[in-house]
Amino acid sequence: MCLHDHTSAPKPQGELPRRGILAGAAALAGISVAGIAAQLASAPAARAEAPDSGPNYPGSPLTTQALIIEGGTVVDPATGDAIADGVVVLDGGKVAAVGTRDETLKAVAAVAGRARKLNAFGRWVLPGLVDAHVHANALADARTILQGGATSVRSGSSSFYQDVALAALPSWAPGVSPRMTPAGLFVSPDLGDSLLADPDLAPLATLSAGVTETQDLAYLTRVNLKRGAKVIKTRANPRAGLPEQDPRELVYTVDQIGAIVKAAKGAGVLCHAYSAEGIDGAVRAGVRSIEHGVFMSEATIHEMSRRGTFFTPTMDAITSMAASSNPVLAARGKEYTPILQAAVRAAKEAGVTIVAGTDSFGTDVTPIGTEARLLAEAGLSPLEALQAATTNAAKLLGRGDTVGRLVRGAVADVVVIDADPLADGSALEKVSTVIAQGALVRTNL
């Protein structure tokens, strides 16, 4: 459960190079040559002929060995269709073919002699899963997220742009980090030590009331985008996971959140919101997704459906509070769980797109499969829970064409599980193999 507080106008005047920001963020994230080498030690790789886009480094990115996954039941989350005794061919970081043995015969022959074969007989083969709300601040965090099967993630913010640095890794070192959609710094009144992440943030230290004026909110949003954030994270309410905070108190109004959305210029804004007023204001301000959303009203749900606003309930972050040793948090967990479950059912009925996000922080990672199970327990069918962690989340991240399905040309992200995801809401917790960016992260096949 996420217990952290994330405390860590005019166009930015400074021209601090983005590569300088990335270098500092990489150091904070624990990214080093030695660390990456250790992570890749068991994954066969060769040097690519030419460097990919990325830092101006006089070397070449790694490329992965071709893989053939055969014998399992290949599931398409978009349709619920399944291919028994199917074959998936991965080559060059992409899906080269998927289908029956006859349909993939040519693709298999093309990689013969240089591909590793994995026998998935008796198991189910899926696209890599997507976690739409994580807080990864270090290489160890990214590694733990991958182990649970989430090969693509959306950041819920980081304290010093570590997520921006992690986003650069996959094109150079496959299998080290999930595909990251970074959010940069949390747009919140109190930036705390995150002010030290960027010299351009120094003027915000002078604000006695914190970052609350619309021009300052816009300024912070623009700094985030300039440093490499692809989405923006803000809040309507305080945190439920901290007993001293009241999650129904209003932090930002519709006008304040609207200033953030406007400054984001098309980058999706995800909004931490609990109270009915906070959720409704965020939706009317134009945010891309509501995070948590416990006390959303029926009217707001219908407005979300009309606008196409996504809903990330973060079920585990809420339900797990019930087991807390802190009486305030335990009471919140017990009170909020059935309310959030009802909100999920109402959102489903209204046609709101529901996505899976764990709100994991650091190495305290909830596997994305657990979040899918909790969504199923709240009222989604097993297929709908699978879609929440694949196609729906990929659409939210703007990667629906290449992530969330195993089709030719899609990214080479695969999970193999030990149970039928079309019949068992807990199937995504039973991960046996993870392939990220074509690299074999873990397997027992």
C-alpha positions, -999 to +999 in steps of 0.1 A: +000+000+000+012+035-008+019+053+025+043+078+012+035+115+010+054+123-023+069+153-005+102+147-013+037+313-146+064+321-169+083+296-190+113+280-171+142+304-175+171+280-169+184+258-196+198+229-175+205+201-200+181+172-198+210+148-199+222+164-166+188+157-151+189+122-163+223+115-149+213+126-115+180+107-116+199+076-128+222+078-098+193+082-074+176+052-091+206+030-084+213+026-121+249+018-128+270-001-153+276-028-126+240-030-117+228-034-152+255-059-160+243-080-130+207-078-141+216-089-176+241-116-166+217-145-173+201-130-204+219-138-237+224-106-257+245-092-285+255-057-296+232-040-321+247-026-352+236+010-345+226+029-314+190+035-307+176+069-298+187+080-264+218+095-247+247+105-268+267+075-259+294+062-282+282+026-280+254+004-291+223-008-273+218-045-265+196-067-286+180-100-274+180-136-286+150-147-307+124-167-286+098-192-296+071-199-271+051-230-281+025-254-268+005-231-246-029-215-250-024-180-264-050-156-252-060-123-269-074-100-241-091-077-266-115-104-278-112-133-253-102-156-282-077-183-274-054-205-295-048-239-281-013-253-287-003-219-300+030-204-310+045-170-304+077-159-321+097-130-308+125-114-328+142-081-327+122-068-298+089-074-316+063-101-320+072-117-354+043-141-355+015-155-333-010-183-342-013-220-347+017-241-355+008-241-392+003-203-393+037-197-377+057-223-396+075-197-418+083-174-389+097-203-368+119-214-397+132-178-401+147-178-366+157-215-366+192-220-353+193-188-333+162-189-312+156-203-278+125-225-274+102-224-244+076-251-239+045-236-224+024-268-227-004-267-200-001-230-195-015-198-208+004-172-228-005-135-225+009-101-235+030-085-208+008-069-181+004-032-175+004-015-141-011+020-145+000+034-111+035+027-096+061+047-078+095+033-089+124+052-076+153+027-080+165-001-101+155-026-075+119-013-077+118-018-114+132-053-111+106-062-085+077-048-107+090-069-136+091-101-115+053-098-110+046-096-147+041-059-153+062-051-183+047-017-189+039+009-162+027+044-157+045+063-130+024+080-102+054+104-098+089+101-084+109+123-060+138+132-082+129+123-118+140+087-113+111+075-135+124+096-164+158+079-161+141+045-159+121+052-190+154+055-210+166+020-200+146-004-222+159+008-255+195+003-243+193-026-218+162-048-224+148-065-194+162-041-168+131-019-164+095-021-175+085+003-203+079+034-182+056+063-188+072+089-165+053+115-145+083+133-129+075+153-098+042+153-080+023+185-086+013+191-050+014+221-027+045+209-007+074+197-029+097+191+001+131+180-009+119+175-045+128+212-049+164+200-051+156+179-082+159+209-105+174+244-102+144+257-121+123+249-091+142+272-067+116+301-072+089+278-058+107+277-025+097+313-019+059+305-019+046+307+017+014+288+008+032+263-014+024+256-050-013+266-051-016+296-075-026+287-110+005+303-126+028+283-102+009+251-109+014+257-146+050+265-142+057+232-123+038+213-149+059+228-177+092+221-158+081+184-155+074+182-192+107+199-201+126+173-180+109+143-198+076+136-180+050+121-204+021+124-180+014+147-150+003+136-116-016+159-092-041+156-064-076+168-054-073+154-018-048+144+008-036+109+014-057+081+028-027+060+038-014+086+063-035+086+095-028+123+102-043+134+069-080+137+060-085+122+025-118+141+021-103+175+025-099+195-007-064+203-018-070+217-053-102+231-069-115+226-104-098+258-115-064+248-100-065+214-116-077+230-148-046+251-149-025+220-147-045+202-174-041+233-197-004+235-191+000+198-197-009+205-234-022+170-242-001+150-217-025+130-197-031+142-161-037+115-135-054+128-103-053+114-068-088+119-055-111+105-028-139+129-020-170+134-041-162+170-046-126+164-054-133+137-079-160+157-096-138+188-099-109+168-113-132+152-139-147+186-149-112+200-151-104+175-178-080+150-162-073+118-181-078+094-151-091+093-116-068+074-091-084+058-061-119+075-065-136+060-034-164+084-029-173+092-065-210+101-071-233+086-096-234+119-115-196+120-117-195+084-129-218+093-158-197+124-165-166+102-167-184+080-191-194+109-213-159+124-213-140+091-216-122+096-182-104+065-171-108+050-135-078+035-117-093+022-084-060+010-069-080-017-050-050-032-031-039+002-017-074+007-002-083-028+009-049-035+025-054-007+050-080-029+068-051-050+081-031-021+093-019-020+130-029+017+130-065+020+141-073+050+119-060+032+088-077+000+097-110+018+101-106+035+068-098+003+050-129-014+064-151+016+056-137+023+021-134-012+007-171-019+001-177+017-011-149+014-036-161-020-048-195-005-054-179+024-073-161-002-096-194-019-103-212+014-110-184+025-133-185-007-151-223-004-157-219+031-169-192+022-194-163+039-177-130+022-187-114+006-156-076+000-155-054-018-130-029+001-109-013-011-077+000+022-063+031+002-053+060+022-039+097+012-038+103-025-034+070-028-015+054-040-047+019-056-051+019-079-082-004-065-108-021-099-108-033-093-073-049-060-084-066-079-112-080-104-087-093-077-065-110-061-094-127-094-102-138-097-066-153-062-069-175-072-098-154-075-130-155-107-150-121-126-154-119-112-189-127-077-178-101-079-151-075-091-177-084-062-199-079-038-170-043-050-168-037-052-206-058-035-233-075-009-212-043+002-194-024+002-227-050+026-242-046+049-211-009+049-216-013+058-253+003+025-263-027+005-274-012-003-309+018-021-295+011-030-259-015-053-243-020-078-272+002-104-288-002-095-325+024-092-352+045-060-347+036-056-311+063-053-285+080-084-273+065-084-238+050-118-227+039-135-195+031-172-192+007-181-163-004-214-148-042-208-148-069-199-173-073-161-172-107-164-189-122-185-161-102-176-130-100-140-116-068-149-097-050-164-127-027-134-132-012-140-098+002-173-111+030-160-132+057-185-143+075-166-170+082-130-178+097-116-210+103-079-212+115-061-244+124-096-258+146-104-228+139-134-206+134-119-171+124-151-154+111-185-163+105-220-150+096-235-183 
